[in-house]
Amino acid sequence: MTTPAMTDETRKLYAIATTASLTAQLIKRGFRTRAISNIAPINPNTPRVFGPAYTLRYIPMREDLATGVAMANPENPQRKAIEVVPAGHVLVADTHGMDVSGTFGDILVARLKVRSVAGVVSDGPMRDIAELENMDFPVFTRGNAAPPSYASMLAADAQVPIGCGGVAVFPGDIVIGDLDGVVILPAAIAEEVARAAVEQDQLEAYLRQRVEGGDSIVGVYPPNEKTKVEYDLWKAKQH
């Protein structure tokens, strides 16, 4: 699938739109299964990731293929992905829920960081957690595990449709992650949804001010027409 070029404007939108508002805007458009839940950044100081998806698919391990020679082969899909995922993209891994070995460790992640990849998202665990916690690089994952990936799974292919955390991910989809989770935006509507989400975030910041100031949620959250007019006046003053 073709991903529209990421302009400076879209980059700014993706950098600030919250996953909470993104999911709300997706639901308005009929998309209810775009969020990967129970997933978080290993390093709490890197709480956000965004960029086009580069997908990697794992399958359950087969003993005769999990050899040192096979793992070292530059054409091994895992190793190849580390070297070819484009700068600015997010490497998204589908581990099929296998949670007894790590998707990546600190050395592979360090290579991604040096290559200016935007981040990593995996529905399985990672290893070398202590090192990743101190690495200034977004790694969103589900838990931790000591064994290497090939203890339980094999990388089968890359840049194919995958299911990460129960969410369909196509190469080029826009990935946005924050402390609430990770959202996968279909590329064709990503900018539209992000723009609406940023507007929703601004509206909700205003509504929270109203509630913290003592207003009832009745007529404020969700806003009635009167509140919407008051919001437009407030926003005009901010600009």
C-alpha positions in Angstrom: 0.0 0.0 0.0 1.2 3.5 -0.8 1.9 5.8 2.2 1.3 9.5 1.5 4.4 11.6 1.9 4.8 12.9 5.5 4.9 16.7 5.3 6.1 18.9 8.1 2.4 19.7 8.8 1.4 16.0 9.1 4.5 15.3 11.2 3.4 18.0 13.7 -0.1 16.5 13.9 1.2 13.0 14.5 3.6 14.4 17.1 0.8 15.8 19.3 -2.4 13.9 18.6 -3.3 11.7 21.6 -4.2 8.1 21.1 -7.3 8.7 23.3 -8.6 11.3 20.8 -7.4 9.3 17.8 -9.4 6.3 18.8 -12.5 8.4 19.4 -12.2 10.0 15.9 -11.7 6.5 14.4 -14.8 5.2 16.0 -16.8 8.1 14.5 -15.5 6.9 11.1 -16.5 3.3 11.8 -13.0 2.0 12.8 -13.3 0.2 16.2 -10.3 -2.1 16.2 -7.4 0.1 15.6 -5.9 0.3 19.1 -3.3 -2.1 20.6 -3.9 -2.0 24.4 -1.8 -3.2 27.4 1.3 -2.0 25.6 3.7 0.7 26.9 7.2 2.2 26.4 10.0 0.5 28.3 11.7 3.8 28.9 9.1 6.1 30.5 11.1 9.1 29.2 10.3 8.1 25.6 6.6 8.1 25.9 5.7 8.7 22.2 6.3 7.2 18.8 5.0 7.9 15.4 5.7 7.0 11.8 4.8 4.7 8.9 4.7 1.0 9.8 7.4 -1.4 8.6 6.0 -4.9 9.5 7.8 -8.0 10.7 5.9 -11.3 11.2 7.0 -14.1 13.5 5.7 -17.7 13.5 6.2 -20.5 16.1 9.8 -21.8 16.2 10.9 -24.9 14.3 13.9 -26.6 15.8 15.8 -27.5 12.6 15.7 -23.9 11.5 16.7 -22.3 14.8 20.4 -22.7 14.3 23.2 -20.3 14.8 23.9 -20.3 11.1 20.3 -19.5 10.3 20.1 -16.7 12.9 23.3 -15.1 11.5 22.2 -15.2 7.9 21.8 -11.6 6.6 18.7 -12.7 4.7 17.0 -13.9 8.0 13.9 -11.7 8.0 14.6 -10.4 11.5 18.2 -9.4 10.8 17.3 -8.0 7.4 14.6 -5.9 8.8 17.0 -4.3 11.3 19.2 -3.2 8.3 16.6 -2.1 5.8 13.7 -0.6 7.7 13.7 3.0 6.5 14.6 6.0 8.8 11.5 7.5 10.3 9.5 4.3 10.1 8.2 2.3 13.1 9.2 -1.4 13.1 6.0 -3.3 14.1 6.4 -6.9 15.1 3.7 -9.6 15.2 4.7 -12.4 17.6 1.3 -14.2 17.6 1.1 -13.8 21.4 4.2 -15.8 22.1 5.4 -14.4 25.3 8.4 -16.6 26.5 11.2 -15.0 24.5 12.2 -11.5 23.5 11.3 -9.9 20.2 14.6 -7.9 20.3 17.4 -7.1 22.7 19.5 -4.0 23.3 22.0 -4.6 20.4 19.4 -4.8 17.7 17.5 -1.9 19.2 20.8 0.1 19.3 21.2 -0.6 15.6 17.7 0.7 14.9 18.4 3.9 16.9 21.7 4.6 15.0 19.8 4.2 11.7 17.2 6.8 12.8 14.3 4.4 12.9 11.4 6.1 14.7 10.7 3.2 17.2 9.6 -0.3 17.8 6.2 -1.8 18.6 5.8 -5.4 19.5 2.9 -7.4 20.9 5.4 -9.7 22.6 8.1 -9.1 25.3 11.6 -7.7 24.9 14.9 -8.8 26.5 17.7 -6.7 28.0 15.1 -4.6 29.7 17.6 -2.8 32.0 19.6 -1.6 29.0 16.4 -0.6 27.0 15.1 1.4 30.0 18.1 3.7 29.7 18.1 4.0 25.9 16.6 7.2 24.5 14.5 5.3 21.9 10.8 4.4 21.9 10.3 0.7 22.4 6.6 -0.2 23.0 6.1 -3.8 24.2 4.2 -6.2 26.3 6.4 -7.4 29.2 9.9 -8.9 29.4 11.6 -12.2 28.8 15.2 -13.4 29.1 15.5 -15.9 26.2 16.3 -14.7 22.6 13.5 -14.8 20.0 14.5 -18.1 18.4 13.8 -19.9 21.7 10.1 -19.9 20.8 9.6 -18.1 17.4 11.1 -17.5 14.0 10.9 -14.4 11.8 9.0 -15.5 8.7 8.7 -12.4 6.6 8.5 -8.6 6.5 6.5 -5.9 4.8 3.3 -8.0 4.7 0.0 -7.5 6.5 0.3 -8.6 10.1 -1.8 -8.8 13.3 -0.1 -7.0 16.2 -2.0 -7.3 19.4 -5.1 -8.3 17.6 -4.9 -5.2 15.3 -4.4 -5.5 11.5 -1.3 -3.6 10.4 -0.5 -3.0 6.8 2.9 -1.7 5.6 2.7 2.1 5.5 -0.1 2.5 8.0 0.6 5.3 10.4 1.6 4.2 13.9 1.1 6.5 16.8 1.9 5.5 20.4 1.8 7.2 23.8 1.2 6.2 27.4 -2.3 5.0 26.7 -1.3 2.5 24.0 -0.6 2.3 20.3 -3.0 3.3 17.5 -2.7 2.1 13.9 -4.2 4.6 11.4 -5.0 3.5 7.8 -2.7 5.6 5.7 -5.4 7.0 3.4 -7.2 8.7 6.3 -4.4 9.2 8.8 -3.9 13.0 8.3 -7.7 13.6 8.4 -8.0 11.6 11.7 -5.0 13.2 13.3 -6.2 16.7 12.5 -9.6 16.0 14.0 -7.9 14.4 17.1 -5.8 17.5 17.7 -8.9 19.6 17.5 -10.6 17.3 20.0 -7.7 17.5 22.3 -7.9 21.3 22.3 -11.6 21.2 22.9 -11.2 18.8 25.8 -8.5 20.9 27.4 -11.0 23.8 27.4 -13.8 21.6 28.8 -11.5 20.4 31.6 -10.8 24.0 32.5 -14.5 24.5 32.8 -15.0 21.5 35.0 -12.0 22.3 37.2 -13.5 25.8 37.5 -16.6 24.3 39.0 -19.0 23.8 36.1 -21.2 20.7 35.9 -20.5 18.2 33.2 -24.2 18.7 32.1 -24.0 20.7 28.9 -20.3 20.9 29.0 -19.1 17.3 28.5 -20.2 16.5 25.9 -20.6 20.2 24.9 -24.0 21.5 23.9 -24.3 24.3 21.3 -23.9 27.0 23.9 -20.6 25.5 25.1 -19.4 25.0 21.6 -19.9 28.7 20.8 -18.1 29.7 24.0 -15.3 27.4 23.1 -14.9 29.0 19.6 -14.7 32.4 21.3 -12.1 31.1 23.8 -10.1 29.6 21.0 -10.1 32.8 19.0 -8.7 34.7 22.0 -5.9 32.1 22.3 -4.8 32.8 18.8 
